[in-house]
């Protein structure tokens, strides 16, 4: 038995230990203390250096110990790597400053907690960028400015995502500013993030003056030919930096507007270089430039800086060019990132500040508490109804959660409260797989089989259903990741991790533990209680009225959506106002929300901000846009002043903020839903049959529209997490549908003479109790979030609650009925199309049942 399960035991232990190590350290460690412990050589000398850096920070001469240490090392040309021999830096990198930057950046990252929290839970830092060359004031110029600002927001989002910062907030402020909020990032310690976001990335290829080359000294201005300028390239050596000067033509031979993509290549001697691939037009232009200038130097200039000036040895017709310059991997990645996302206008930093968590402490605590309660309810449910099997499910659930958090930490994913809600949903869905196996075991035991045989046969019979349901969910997660941004993408990543982790923990770990308990003789009897007894209902008979009634409700919800129009959207979608308030008494964020609710002022998001490096704290409250008369006060600020007359509230600014989710992202969400429907149709049709695919697509669309309609009917507003939650409903819906379809397919094989109506009814009756059991666990998890959570958690959990009910309903009264009507109640051509590919798990199922 041990030999048979050795690989499962080994895999489970490796995954568990890896996940645990990925989560350590759990919290951020003070950088000064952490780096002092890591100094492995000359600890006394380094301690004195660190004390000097700490003194500079305490005296407010530097924004952080990290920056102070970097500055001291730069001033005195101290090679900090001598104190940390355990971290080998590239031997070819002679520039001391670059070596120190690589080392300190690595140590800073190591001092951080592995699982980073989002803006809502922990806050972060923010900076405001201003477009410096905005057009005039005519209506045409206004439209051009808005278009450029919108494009800049998209590009900045792509750049920041390329730097590995998860779930940033990027939006327009006023007419010419962009606000960027980054969770878990300190711009004092990571100035390259702000610098790389600002770069316009104007790439130019300019010829060097014929007959000249690299010069060790810059020529005097009077010797510079007309039409040329002096640009330099820095060459880093072990002795220091050496500058070489070139006479470079001011007018480029070509620009980088036809660059298709840029990537990083490993160059000679451990350095890196950036490779540029041109599109067809750019390749032809580059070939023309190089063929006409063989033997000359071609300067590669980005944003006015000369990176290299290689010699043109011949016509380059492959549509590729390289930018060299002894880059580190980080330098090369950042350069490629800005080249792939070039800005049309330069941006200047106007403000930098720290941002407190957007949720109050009580909201964060209630959110975490509701997640714990939801998990505990699911665990109690499983133990109550499946006793020992339930305990095994709870153990594997703990391993599942450990793997989810471990993977999130290892890939740098940011944990937000909506993400935590997604994990709780995953908890409910994870035990669904255990329930499917246990219910199959119940059937085998009822047929008189031994516990060991029931365990094996139940496992193999449930495997097909589990794999089909989870594979479709993975496809939908891939669509969310591919077409979503920010919270939508983060939600998709979290769910995808949960789906894979569930498959591993249930199909590998749980099966191994059950096999060991039964095989060792420790478990001789498996007690399983019933939530519902076996029923005998003619579901096909009630299918048509149920179908018509549910779609009437769907149409009613759609009508309300059209009637309300943009009023269904929250600030994420339509933007709003932000009021900046000074105070003498700090107000609790929860109280601010209560005042807004009492005065019916809609959605508000209060945060506290302060200037980096210290400064007066200011309250910033985001609200919906109110129509006000000239001189009229913002209604929320007026309500706060009235409620807290002694708090010394003073408005110091008010501006309009753009949507965090632009129109392009709205369309991406619609495209994601459409692609999800198509993916469901194709997969189910391939794995089952076209009628099944049509039924699955109808039921998923029904569940999405029903959930959205009820959500709007109850007065909720759409935010970014809500889009992700609704897309998740499509995944959950197919989970329930596959359970019914898999049983219909089985009944078709086992009852070759039965009518299609009898087959559908018998299949639904057999899985009805199982379907209620699986939906109950997820419902309990979502209910805990709804009852004990607050804010966005209540909206998300409300969506889940509605989606779970509609998914259970549609699996029985929509998908199965559409399948039945598609074939006009006739099974003959279903039987003719039943030859399907046999997967490994299908083969295992057949072997186990023989």
Phi, psi and omega in degrees: 000317179296321180297319181294325184256010185300317182294326178291318179296316181297314180297317181297317180293316180299314181297317181296314180292321178297316180297319180295316180293329180292336183272350183264135359283152182285329183236161174296139177254145177304128187300318183299313180293321181295313184290330178294320179292329184278344181293109186264346180230144179049055185299326181294315180296317181291324178301320178294320179295319181292324179296320179296320178295319179294322179296321178296320179293315180298326180276007180060030175271352180210145183289342179199162176297323179303308181293321180298317180295319179296320182293316180299316180297323180290317181298320186256004181055047179269129176273102183290342182295342179295336180272349184229066182296343180285352178244086183291126176261151183312123183296334182284347183274096186277336182294117185297319183298318179293321178298317179296319180298316179298314181296310183294322177298319179295315180294322177298316179297322180291332181283346182278150172298141187292324180265105184277141180263152184279181180299328182286330184263326187234339186085201181172213178235161181216156172215149180250127179254142179239133177287123189270343181236058181286149179291188183284210189246003179290165181299324179293318178294322178299316179296320179295319180296315179298319180296316180294320180294318178298317179296320179297321179298317179297317182294317179298320177300316179295319180295314182294319176298325178293337178274359176086014177272119186270141173052057174283166173247120182229126182201160178283145174232116183068212185265339186217022180235155178230128177259133178237121176247130184239122178284138172066022181235136176250114183290342172293317182276341181231062184295340182293337178294312179295318182297317183289332179289327184286331191299128176292332182065053176270102184268132179223146175248112185239140179284143173274145182307130184299134179088358176242164178213214180287133179239139181284340179230144179288133178290152177296157186302324184289344180264000179276119181299154178298138180087003180236161174219162181266121174236153184235157174238133179266127178251116182275125176234172180295334179279345182139198182261134178241132181258135175244137187250145180227149171268107188247136180297138182288323182269123183287153173285328175199161179249179181266019183293341180255022173287128180275314176198158177236141180222172184252132177241149174278117183268200182285150173058035175080001177276172179237153177223160182255125179261133179252128175251124180270156169283182186301316180295316180294323179297317179295319180294319181292321177297321180294316181296314183289323180292330182276352185227037179299134179095349180262166176269137179246112181282135176256111189243128178236120180052041177081000181252130178278123180264319178198164179221074183288157178278137178274106182273344180177175180297131179257107188252001182278355180074028181227149175214156179241141171253116180248169181157030180053054178282146164281170179301320182295315179301315183295319179298316181293320179295315178297324181297315182287329177293326179286341182227068184287137177275147177274344183218144179288149181235142178242144178283127178253325182216147170224134183203160176273145181241127176284169179300139182286348176253143177289162182303321182292325178292319178295315180297317180294325178295314179294319180298318180295325178295318179295316179297317180300316178296319180295321179296318178297317179298316180296320178300314182295317180292323180296316186267339184234009176043246183299319177299324177294322177297318177299318179298320180292320178298314180291332176295319178297318177296320179301312180296321179299317180294318180302309182293324179296316179294317179301319180293320184290330181264003178077021179290150180260130179270118176247171179296318173300323177296322177296322176297321177297324178292320177297320175299320178298323177302312179297319181287331182295318181285345174303320180296320176298318180298318179301319179292314181297321180291326173294322176297321179301317179296319180293321178294321178296334178278002175094010181278157180290164182297320181294315179294320179297323179296312181292312183294318179298321179297311183290325179289327180278342187299318181300314180298314182298314182295316180300312183297317184284327178294320177295321177298321178296321178298316180294322176298319179298322178292319178299319181290319183288325185250358180256166173224162176055231183300327181295313179295317180298320178297317179297319178297314180299314180294321179297316177300317180296321180296311180295317179298321178297315179301316181292314185290323182278312186280338180254297187292308183298317180295322178297315181295316178298318179298320180291317180298318182283315182294327180281350182086359180294321180251110182257342181213136180248108180277128179227123180269159181261136167273322176222143175279171179295137182243169178218089185239142176275084183293326179298323180299321182267002185297312185296310179297324179294319179298311182296315181297317182292322180287335172296318177295321177299312181296324177297316178296318179297320179298319179295322178300313179294325181293317182282332179061228183292350180291348178278349184267146174268188183299326179306325186267322188245357182079190182178208178243152173234127181252126177261128189229128169273157184206160172254334176240124183289132181264143178285136182300323180296321179294323178298317178296322179296319179295319179298318180293320181295329180263009178053050182259008174079203185289133174225149177227100179272137174220153176254131182234154175211153182296144178297141180083011180105149181159170183290135180281139181233142176270126175243124182242122176271132180226170171291163180282124180258142174279117184235147174281163180304128179083355182281142184279153174301127187299328179290315179299319178298320180293323179291319178298319179294320182284328183231072183294338183260009183274358179064040183284132180219122180283125182248358179178152176210131180214164179269138177246142179280174180290139173285339177243110181279177181298326180296321180289326174301313180295324177299322178295318178295318178298320180299318178295315180298317179294325177298317178298317180295318180297319178297314180301310184295313184294311182294322178296322180290316184280331181245273184187158188303320179300321176296318180298317178298316179298317180295319180295317179299315183292321179294316177297319177301314184293321179294311181295320179296315181297315179297316181299312180294322178303314180288320180302327181270012172082015178279158180244147181282135172229176181301314179299332181292324177298316179297319181297321180291321175295326178295330178298325177300319178294318180292322181302315181292332177300314179290321182296319182298325178301315180291314182297320181297323180287324177298315180299320179294318180294326177298323180283320185278340180234073186293343182258352183285151178289161180297324178298314180295322179297313181297314180298315182296319180297314181295319178299323181288327183260000185301310180297321179295319180296319177296320180297313182294320179290332181295319181295315179293323178298318179298317180297315180292324180297321178296320177297320182290319184282323188250351177268185180208171176059232184296333179296322179294320178296314181296313182293325176299317177300317179297316182300313179296316182297322180295316180295313182293326179293319178295317179297313186290330178299329183265315190256354179244294186298312181294323182288321178297319176301316181295316181289326179303323181262011177053035178071013183245128184266356191298313182280350171290315181299326182286339183253017185278355178287110184234161175300140179261116179273168183300320181289329175296317180298320179296323179297318181294319180297318183293330184274351181282000000 
